Amino acid sequence: MAAAGIALVAMASFFWGLAGGIGGVLMANGWDALVLAFFRGAIGLAFVLVWLLLRPRGSGLRNRRLWFWSALAGCGVAGNFAFYFVSIEQGSVAVAATLMYCAPVFVYLVSFVLKIETPTPLKWLAIAMALLGIVLLTQVYAIGAIRITPLGVGAGLLAGLSYAMFIFGFKYAARHGSPQAVLSIALTVVVGILLWPSGAEQTVAALNTPDWLLLAGLGMLGAGLPFAFFVTGLHHTAPAAASIAAMIEPVTAALFGVLVLHETLSGSQVFGMGLILATVTALSVYSAAGRGAYSG
């Protein structure tokens, strides 16, 4: 079961990586980032509602706490979808996906301030290495070479923090109901939040567009299937193993950007990307191992 859980998490991460690339293709075709975020949530919602109808037992939909924590998770998903696509729009798929993966670094920093985590030299070194990777990846030291705007950098990091909010909300919501119920509420919140900023013109235009297959793929591969795989896989996977499997997302997105969208990365950017992936994964594994030792 552990191997199956890792495989499901890895598959979810692979699909999320593809979704970033599909979003890049659609933006190249003229679609707005917020419109894509809306359709990603709306099509994903349709999928999980079918899942809920097929497996309604133990949904917990009468539990108020389920609704509260699921709504919080939905706010995180809405932020993740919107900020991620804005980051792609303002830079590249590879950079946006890697920046989003930096979320644990900033969670650690906030935890230090709130005294939830105890700072250690090893943690500070890991954070410093990840920040160095961000500098190399975004090339903030070379103004003329920058391929991503400050808005793109900020949006990429906020996408990661929003993802952390989703994980936090989902963790507590799952105690009060089924995964399909949690995701149904969360994605309903996503649709509600993104409906207005996405704008009516392109939203209506999507009903009669040659890009409908890509939009459907964005929703299915970016929300519907991977969320189902991810939450199912987490039940049978240790956090450390899940953290390693999640590396597939930024790697997939980066390869899609280079091979399909013809994005280019300099040697220093590739080194920075590798530094971020290795450091953040090590931090996540270290944190998971620490919690396991404490609980044992």
N, C-alpha and C positions, 0 to 999 in steps of 0.2 A: 504493500500500500504506500510505503514511503516513496518508492521509485515512481509510482503512478502519480503521487502528489507533486513531486518535483517536475515530472513531465507536463502536468497540467499548468503549473505556474510558468514553466518555460514557454509553453504554447501560448499562454495569455500574453506574455511579454513579447513574443514574436509578433503576434497579431497587433499589439499596440504599436510596435515599431513600424509595421506596415501601414497602420492608420496615419502615422505622421507623414509618411511618404505620399500616401494618397491625398492627404490634405495639401501637401506641397504642389502636387499636380493640379488639383482643383483651384488653388490660388493662382497658379500660373495661367489658368483658363479664365481668370477674372472674378472668382468667387471671393467674397469677404470672409475674413477669419471668423467673425462672430456668427455669421450665417452657417458656416461649416460646423462650429461648435454646437449650435442649436440642432442641426440635423443629426449630428453624431449622437446627441442625447435622445432625440425624439425616436429615431429608429432603434436605438438600444432599448428604449422604454418599451416599444412594441414587442421586442423579443422577450424581455423579462416578464411582461404581463402574461404572455402565453405560457411561460414557465410556471408562473404563479397559478394560473388556471388549471394547468395539468397536475400540479402538486400543491393543492391548497392546504393540506393538513399542517398543523403547527405553525401557521403563519404569524400568529401573535398580533394581528391587525387591530385587536381591541385594546392593546396595551399602549398607554400614553407614552411610556418611556421609549418604546420602539419608534413611535412617530417622531419624538424629539431628537433622538440620536441619529435616526435615518435622515431627518431633515438636515442635521448638521453635516452628515456625510454627503448629502446632495449639494450643499453649498461648496464643499470641497471639490466635488466632481465638476461643478459648474466653473469654478475658478481654474481648475486644472485644464479643462477643455479650452476655455477662452484664452487664458494666458499662453498656453502651449502654441496654439495656432497664431496668436499675435507674435510670439517669438519667432516662429517660422517665417511669418510674413515680413518681419523686420530683419531677418538674417538668413538662416539656413536650417534645414531639417536636422543635420548632424549636430550643430551647435545647440539648437533648442532642446533636443532630446537629452544631450549630455548635461546641460544646465539643469534641466528638470530632475535629473538623477542626483543632484547635489543636495536634495532636501534634508537627508540625515545630518549633514554638516551644520546647517542652520538650526535644526532641532536641538542639536547638542549645544550650540551657543545660547539659545534661549533657555535651555535646561540649566546651563551654568548660571545665568542671571537669576533664574527663579530658584536656584539651589536644589533642583531635582536631581541633577547629576553632579558628581564630584569631579572637578577638573584634575587631570593628571598630566604629567609631561608627555606621555604617549598620545593621549587624546589631543593635546595642543599641537603636537608634531603632525598628527594626521590631518587636523584641520588646516594647518599651515600648508601642507602639501596639496590639499584639495584646492585651497585658494590660489596657490601658485598655478595649479592646473587650469583654473578659471581664467587667470591672467593670460596664460599662453593660448588657451583656446579662443578667447574673445579678442586677443591682440590689442588690448587697451593701451599697451606701451608704444604702439606704432600707429599714429592717427591715420596716416594715409593708407594703411593696409587693412583697416578694420572692415569686416564684411557684415557686421551686425551692429545695429544702432544701440544707444544706451537703453531705449525703450525695449528693444529685443532682449538685451541682457537681463533687465529687471523683470520682464514678463516670463522669461525662462526660469528664473529663480522662484518667482511667485507661483509658477505652475507646480514646481516641486513642493513648496510649502502647502499649496492647496491639496496636493496629493496626500501629504502627511495628515491634513485635516480629515480627508476621506477615510484613511486607515483608522484614525482615532475614533471617528464617529461610528464607522462600521464595527469596530471591535466591541463597543458598548451596545450598539443596537442588536448585534447578533446574539446577545444574551437573552433577548426578549422576543425573538421571532426567527423565522426562517430566512436564509440568505435571499431567496427570491422576493420575499416581502420587503426586506430592507432595500434591495436594489430597486424595486418598483417605486417605493416612496422616494428614494434618493433621486432617481432619474426623472420623476415627476417634478421634483423641485428644480432640477436642472432645466427642464423645458420651461417652467414658469419663470425662472430667472433670466434665461437667454431669449425668450420670445420677443420682448420689446427691443433690446439693443440690437438684435439681429436685423431688424428692419423688415417692413412688409414687402418691399419691391422684389428683392432677391428671393425671399422666402416663397412668395407666390410664383416667381419665375421657375423655381425648382420643380414645380408640378408639371412643367412642360419643357424639359431640357434634355439635350443629348447626353448630358453628364449624369443622368439619373442612375446609371449602373455604378458609377464611381461613388455617388452619394450613398447608395444602398450599401456598397462595400465599406464605406467609411463608418456607417452606423453599425454594421454587423461585426466588422473586424476591430472597430475602435471602442465598442461598448457592449453589444449584445453577447457575443460568444466569449470574449476574453474575461469579462466580469464573472460569467458563470464558471469558466475554467479556473479563474484565480481563486474565488472564494471556496470552491470545492477542493482545490489543491491545497489550500492553506490548512484544511482540517487534517491533512495527512503528511504535512511537511514541517520540519523544524525551521524556525525563523532564519537561522544561519544559512541553511540550504536554499530557502526561498530568496534570500538576499543575493546569493550568487546566481540563481536562475534568472533573477530580474535584470541582470546585466545584458541579457539578450535584447531587451528593448532598445537602448541607445545604440548598440552595435548594429542591429537590424536597420534602424532609422538612418544611421550614418552611411551604411552600405547602399541603401535605397537612394539616398541623396546623391552619392557619388556616381553610382552606376546608371540610375534612371534619370535623375534631374541634372546630371552633369555638374554637380557642385564640386568645388575644389577645396582641398585642405592642405595647408603648408606643413612642412615637417614639424615645426614647433606646435602647430595646432593638433596634429596627430599625437605628439608626445603629451601635450596637455590633456587630451581626451583620455589617453591611457592612464595618466597619473590620477585623474578624477575617478575613473572607473575602479581602478585598483584600490585607491584610498577609501572611497565611500563603501565599497564592498567589505573591505577589512574592518572599517568602523562598525558596519552593520553586524558582521559576524562576531566581532569582539563584544558588542553590546548584547547580542542574543546569548552568547556563551556566558556572559556575566550574570544575566537574569536567570539562566538555567542553573548555574552554580548556587545562586542565592536561594532559589526555590527548592533546591535539593537539600 
